[in-house]
């Protein structure tokens, strides 16, 4: 676990390389911060999340030819893009074409620019990296994401044998909330959900300088690199607070997906069954 404040310091390259070369990280050339949400233990004994099925990542606009081949080798059939249209235009990061892979526009905020610096302008506290600031943002994501998250959850309900990947720009906030919902529905203990969220700090490290160059073009970050780094933090405690928010404000994950994503109790049961596998059957 990376301690508070360490987001301001570059990580040891050997540590980063070693971590990125091992699960749950998955190498897809040209794509940053890719992780398999499989093999996390559920609270139910002898049950884990299905490996090689649900993947999370940062945006895939720079995927290489080798990356597309790797994606096909992973049998990923569908990519859900959580970014907004203004965000893609701002970063000149269009949707790539990948033979054999359907890319589904699934914006959480369709017409708003929700790039990191725009969020910081909207929520000034976001640049402080405080838990309070992130909860304001994550609550707004939950309030607006019902349709987008519902599309992904229906894929799980209807296509349990078709691996998929979902992403936003950094693969941290919108992607992190969606990942938490999937893992929570799978019955994964909160500790592992928080740990998965915290791994984005390592997953994003190879693009640290690229991100800082991009943010330095914004007046609010030009003279305050520390604010940009705090804004991009992914602390274990932040996800812990989010899971508490999900329970307190939205009644828990099952109530959220029923009330905001339009899913029935039967849908939820099928999704839960499709996300989990027995370790006994793999012996």
SULRAKA-V610010 format. One record per residue. N is the residue number from 1. RES is the residue in three letters. PHI is phi in whole degrees, 0 to 359 (* if undefined). Layout:
BEGIN
N;RES;PHI, N;RES;PHI
END
This chain:
BEGIN
1;UNK;*, 2;UNK;267, 3;UNK;287, 4;UNK;303, 5;UNK;99, 6;UNK;287, 7;UNK;294, 8;UNK;275, 9;UNK;246, 10;UNK;298, 11;UNK;276, 12;UNK;300, 13;UNK;302, 14;UNK;294, 15;UNK;297, 16;UNK;297, 17;UNK;299, 18;UNK;294, 19;UNK;294, 20;UNK;290, 21;UNK;271, 22;UNK;233, 23;UNK;303, 24;UNK;275, 25;UNK;291, 26;UNK;230, 27;UNK;282, 28;UNK;230, 29;UNK;308, 30;UNK;92, 31;UNK;236, 32;UNK;260, 33;UNK;63, 34;UNK;269, 35;UNK;221, 36;UNK;271, 37;UNK;275, 38;UNK;275, 39;UNK;74, 40;UNK;281, 41;UNK;288, 42;UNK;274, 43;UNK;296, 44;UNK;295, 45;UNK;301, 46;UNK;64, 47;UNK;232, 48;UNK;226, 49;UNK;291, 50;UNK;295, 51;UNK;286, 52;UNK;68, 53;UNK;238, 54;UNK;250, 55;UNK;239, 56;UNK;242, 57;UNK;196, 58;UNK;278, 59;UNK;299, 60;UNK;251, 61;UNK;299, 62;UNK;260, 63;UNK;302, 64;UNK;268, 65;UNK;301, 66;UNK;296, 67;UNK;295, 68;UNK;294, 69;UNK;294, 70;UNK;294, 71;UNK;298, 72;UNK;293, 73;UNK;296, 74;UNK;281, 75;UNK;66, 76;UNK;289, 77;UNK;262, 78;UNK;218, 79;UNK;240, 80;UNK;257, 81;UNK;258, 82;UNK;274, 83;UNK;284, 84;UNK;271, 85;UNK;299, 86;UNK;299, 87;UNK;297, 88;UNK;296, 89;UNK;292, 90;UNK;299, 91;UNK;266, 92;UNK;50, 93;UNK;236, 94;UNK;286, 95;UNK;281, 96;UNK;283, 97;UNK;256, 98;UNK;234, 99;UNK;303, 100;UNK;83, 101;UNK;237, 102;UNK;273, 103;UNK;256, 104;UNK;254, 105;UNK;297, 106;UNK;224, 107;UNK;292, 108;UNK;288, 109;UNK;237, 110;UNK;290, 111;UNK;252, 112;UNK;259, 113;UNK;279, 114;UNK;249, 115;UNK;292, 116;UNK;308, 117;UNK;291, 118;UNK;290, 119;UNK;297, 120;UNK;298, 121;UNK;291, 122;UNK;287, 123;UNK;238, 124;UNK;302, 125;UNK;292, 126;UNK;303, 127;UNK;290, 128;UNK;277, 129;UNK;74, 130;UNK;282, 131;UNK;299, 132;UNK;303, 133;UNK;294, 134;UNK;296, 135;UNK;293, 136;UNK;296, 137;UNK;294, 138;UNK;291, 139;UNK;294, 140;UNK;293, 141;UNK;300, 142;UNK;300, 143;UNK;295, 144;UNK;257, 145;UNK;266, 146;UNK;306, 147;UNK;294, 148;UNK;296, 149;UNK;295, 150;UNK;297, 151;UNK;297, 152;UNK;293, 153;UNK;294, 154;UNK;289, 155;UNK;298, 156;UNK;298, 157;UNK;297, 158;UNK;260, 159;UNK;227, 160;UNK;291, 161;UNK;251, 162;UNK;244, 163;UNK;304, 164;UNK;218, 165;UNK;229, 166;UNK;230, 167;UNK;202, 168;UNK;241, 169;UNK;277, 170;UNK;268, 171;UNK;72, 172;UNK;240, 173;UNK;271, 174;UNK;299, 175;UNK;295, 176;UNK;295, 177;UNK;293, 178;UNK;297, 179;UNK;298, 180;UNK;297, 181;UNK;296, 182;UNK;297, 183;UNK;291, 184;UNK;294, 185;UNK;298, 186;UNK;282, 187;UNK;81, 188;UNK;284, 189;UNK;299, 190;UNK;304, 191;UNK;303, 192;UNK;289, 193;UNK;294, 194;UNK;294, 195;UNK;296, 196;UNK;301, 197;UNK;300, 198;UNK;293, 199;UNK;293, 200;UNK;299, 201;UNK;302, 202;UNK;280, 203;UNK;299, 204;UNK;271, 205;UNK;303, 206;UNK;300, 207;UNK;253, 208;UNK;306, 209;UNK;293, 210;UNK;298, 211;UNK;294, 212;UNK;295, 213;UNK;297, 214;UNK;295, 215;UNK;290, 216;UNK;295, 217;UNK;282, 218;UNK;268, 219;UNK;307, 220;UNK;289, 221;UNK;248, 222;UNK;304, 223;UNK;250, 224;UNK;216, 225;UNK;299, 226;UNK;300, 227;UNK;296, 228;UNK;297, 229;UNK;292, 230;UNK;295, 231;UNK;297, 232;UNK;266, 233;UNK;288, 234;UNK;219, 235;UNK;278, 236;UNK;311, 237;UNK;295, 238;UNK;295, 239;UNK;292, 240;UNK;301, 241;UNK;295, 242;UNK;295, 243;UNK;296, 244;UNK;293, 245;UNK;297, 246;UNK;302, 247;UNK;286, 248;UNK;289, 249;UNK;270, 250;UNK;246, 251;UNK;82, 252;UNK;99, 253;UNK;294, 254;UNK;294, 255;UNK;294, 256;UNK;299, 257;UNK;290, 258;UNK;283, 259;UNK;279, 260;UNK;254, 261;UNK;256, 262;UNK;72, 263;UNK;261, 264;UNK;267, 265;UNK;299, 266;UNK;293, 267;UNK;302, 268;UNK;299, 269;UNK;297, 270;UNK;293, 271;UNK;298, 272;UNK;299, 273;UNK;294, 274;UNK;283, 275;UNK;270, 276;UNK;242, 277;UNK;224, 278;UNK;275, 279;UNK;289, 280;UNK;294, 281;UNK;288, 282;UNK;264, 283;UNK;283
END
